[in-house]
Amino acid sequence: NSRRVLGEDYDGLTEVQTSHLAFGLPDLSPYSRSSAFDSRELCVLIERAISTFEPRLVKGTVKVEFVKSDRVDDFAMRFRIRGLLHVEPITEPVTFDTALDPNNGSMKVEATE
């Protein structure tokens, strides 16, 4: 739950993209939950950040999907994050429901069963 400070000037440099300089997510304030394009883009950004910086989740198993809310008073951007958690000697599937509050930029993550 950290904001990425690295600009896009370094997109072509593979080593930089996986370093601590690239940790976190970019500023999410320009993204809209009502835009299908923005929703897909956010899923890709979150999936990439988790896959790169969370070593306990098996590479290639992290999937992020946008969860649309039917409530008109719900302004949060909601995502479901799935993957395989590997903690020696066990590997098991995990699912997290995540809500991003666009008003203050906070993110709430809850494990689901």
N, C-alpha and C positions, 0 to 999 in steps of 0.2 A: 504494500500500500504506500508506494513512494512515487514521487513525480520524477520522471526522467529529465535530466538537465541537458543531455547531449543533443545537439541540433541535428538536423538531417544532412548537414554538410559531410558527415562521415558515413553515410549509408553504404558506400562501396568498400569500406574497410572492414573485412570480416573480423579481424582480431579486436577491433574497437567495439564492434557490435556485441561481442560476448564478454567484454570487460566490465568492470564495475562502473565505468563511465556511462554505460548504456542501461544500468539497472533502473527498473521502474517503468512507468507509463508516461507518455507525453501529456501535455496539458489537454484535458478532455473537455474543457468548456466549450469549444466550438462544435462539438458533436450534439446532434439532436436525436432523441429517442423516437421521434416520429418519422425519421428518415431511414428507409430500408438500407440505403447505401451506408450511412453512418453506423447503423447497427452492425452490418457485416464487417465494416472496417474496424470497429471496436472489438468485435470477436477475434479478428485476426491479430490485433495488437495485444490483447490479453493472452491469447493462446501462445503467441511468440514469446512474450515476457515470461510466462510460467514455464514454458518448455526450455527456455534458455537458462533461467536462474533458480529453478526448483529441482535439485538433483534427486530428490526422493521419488519424484514421479517419473515413471519409465518413459524414455524418449519415444516420441511417435504416438503416445496414447492420450495426450491431452487434447480434449475437444471442448470448445466453448460455443454455446448457443445463446442467442438473445431470447429472452422470455417476455412476451408482450403481456402487459397488464390490461384488464378490461375496466379497471376503475379510472374514472376521469380525474379523481383527486390524487392519483398516484403519479408523481412526477419522476420517480426513481427510474434509472435504467437498470434492468434486471438481467442477470446472466446465470446460466447453469454451466458449471465447470465439472468435467468428468475426466478421470484418468486412472491409471494403475499406480497405486502407492507401493513402493518397495522399501520395506524396512526389514533387514535381514532377521530371520529367515523367511519372512512372509511377504507375499505380494497379493494385494487385494484391491478391488475396484473401490473408488471413492467418488462422491458427488458433493459439490458445494454449490449452494445458492448464494448469489452475490447481488447486492443492491448498491448502486452508485447514486448518491444524492447530488444532483447537479447544483443545488443551492450552495452547499458548503464544500463539495468535493470529497466528502467522506465516503468510505466504502465499508459495507458490512458483509462479512462472509460467515455463512453458517453451514455446517456439515449436515447432509440429509442422509436418510437411511434408505 
